[in-house]
Amino acid sequence: MPEPPDDHKSGDLVLRSPTSSQTSSTQSVSGTDPSIVRDFLEIAKQEIQIRQQELELQKQEKSDAHEYAKLALTEQASDRKDTRQHRQTARRDKMIVGLCAMLILGTFIVIMLYMGYERIAFEIVKDLGLVAVGAFGGAAYQRVRKTESDKDDGGGS
């Protein structure tokens, strides 16, 4: 076997090819084990895949939230429509009951007047007038209080 040239002759740098005794097969030029680099690249690849899955999930969550918001707005609109219809029906029912009560009382007073009980009919009309004044006054007071509380709360519903 030929002898390798001496590295220290005449100060020139001589490159030698490595032999099996000088380096192992698992060492690279930089001194890092290739299996570590492969493991690192595999982990980085897995992290990228996980990150892509997370981004897909975030995109799906945003899409689901948008769909939910659209459905919620649709339901809120139908609920408000139902509420308006209910209030209108309730108001109409109250008006009908009030009208029926007034017709019954009017009929009762006319019958009393016809039968000769003018004094009792007068007292009933007087008491109904006092009740009506109290009811209108209470309704007006409630309306004013509601308006004041709306102004204090910042303007309304």
C-alpha positions in Angstrom: 0.0 0.0 0.0 1.4 3.4 -0.9 2.2 5.7 1.9 0.1 8.8 2.1 1.9 12.0 1.4 3.1 14.0 4.4 0.9 17.0 5.2 3.8 19.0 6.6 6.1 19.0 3.5 6.9 22.4 2.1 3.9 24.0 3.9 1.4 23.1 1.1 -2.0 21.9 2.1 -2.6 18.4 0.8 -6.1 17.1 0.8 -6.5 13.4 1.4 -9.5 11.2 0.8 -10.9 9.8 4.0 -10.4 6.2 4.7 -12.8 4.0 6.6 -10.6 4.2 9.7 -10.7 8.0 9.7 -14.5 8.7 9.4 -17.6 6.6 10.1 -20.3 6.3 7.5 -22.8 8.2 9.6 -20.8 11.5 9.7 -21.5 14.3 7.2 -19.3 17.1 6.2 -20.7 19.4 8.9 -20.4 16.8 11.6 -24.2 16.3 12.1 -25.7 12.9 12.1 -28.0 12.6 8.9 -30.6 10.7 10.9 -31.0 13.7 13.2 -31.5 15.9 10.1 -34.0 13.5 8.7 -35.8 13.4 12.0 -35.8 17.2 12.2 -37.2 17.5 8.6 -39.8 14.9 9.4 -40.9 16.8 12.5 -41.0 20.0 10.5 -43.1 18.3 7.9 -45.5 17.1 10.5 -45.7 20.6 12.1 -46.5 22.1 8.7 -49.3 19.5 8.2 -50.7 20.2 11.7 -50.6 23.9 11.0 -52.4 23.4 7.7 -55.1 21.4 9.6 -55.4 24.1 12.2 -55.8 26.7 9.5 -58.5 24.6 7.8 -60.3 24.2 11.2 -60.2 28.0 11.7 -61.5 28.5 8.2 -64.4 26.0 8.9 -65.1 27.7 12.3 -65.4 31.1 10.6 -67.6 29.7 8.0 -69.8 28.0 10.6 -70.0 31.2 12.7 -71.1 33.1 9.6 -73.8 30.6 8.8 -74.9 30.7 12.4 -75.1 34.5 12.4 -77.2 34.4 9.2 -79.6 31.9 10.7 -79.8 33.8 14.0 -80.7 37.0 12.1 -83.3 35.2 10.1 -84.8 33.8 13.3 -84.7 37.1 15.0 -86.5 38.8 12.2 -89.3 36.1 12.3 -89.5 36.4 16.1 -89.9 40.1 15.9 -92.6 39.7 13.2 -94.4 37.2 15.5 -94.0 39.6 18.4 -95.6 42.4 16.4 -98.5 40.2 15.3 -99.0 39.1 18.9 -99.1 42.7 20.2 -101.5 43.7 17.4 -103.8 40.7 18.3 -103.6 41.5 22.0 -104.4 45.1 21.4 -107.4 44.1 19.2 -108.6 41.7 21.9 -108.4 44.4 24.6 -110.4 46.8 22.4 -113.1 44.2 21.8 -113.4 43.3 25.5 -113.5 47.0 26.4 -116.2 47.6 23.7 -118.3 44.7 25.0 -118.0 45.9 28.5 -119.1 49.4 27.5 -122.1 48.0 25.6 -123.1 45.8 28.5 -122.8 48.8 30.9 -124.6 51.1 28.5 -127.4 48.6 28.1 -127.6 48.1 31.9 -127.8 51.9 32.5 -130.5 52.3 29.8 -132.5 49.5 31.4 -132.2 51.2 34.8 -133.3 54.5 33.4 -136.3 52.8 31.6 -137.3 51.1 34.9 -137.2 54.3 36.9 -133.9 54.0 38.8 -132.5 57.3 37.7 -130.6 58.0 40.9 -128.8 54.6 40.8 -128.0 55.1 37.1 -126.6 58.5 37.9 -124.3 57.1 40.7 -123.1 54.4 38.4 -122.2 56.9 35.6 -120.5 59.1 38.2 -118.4 56.2 39.5 -117.5 55.1 36.0 -116.4 58.6 35.2 -114.1 58.6 38.3 -112.6 55.3 37.3 -112.1 56.5 33.7 -110.3 59.6 34.9 -108.0 57.6 37.2 -107.2 55.1 34.4 -106.3 57.8 31.9 -104.2 59.6 34.5 -102.4 56.4 35.4 -101.7 55.6 31.8 -100.4 59.1 31.2 -98.1 58.9 34.3 -96.8 55.5 33.1 -96.1 56.9 29.6 -94.2 59.8 31.1 -92.1 57.6 33.4 -91.3 55.3 30.5 -90.1 58.2 28.4 -87.9 59.5 31.2 -86.4 56.1 31.8 -85.7 55.7 28.1 -83.9 59.1 28.1 -81.8 58.0 31.2 -80.9 54.7 29.6 -79.5 56.2 26.5 -82.4 56.5 24.1 -84.4 53.4 23.8 -84.8 49.8 23.0 
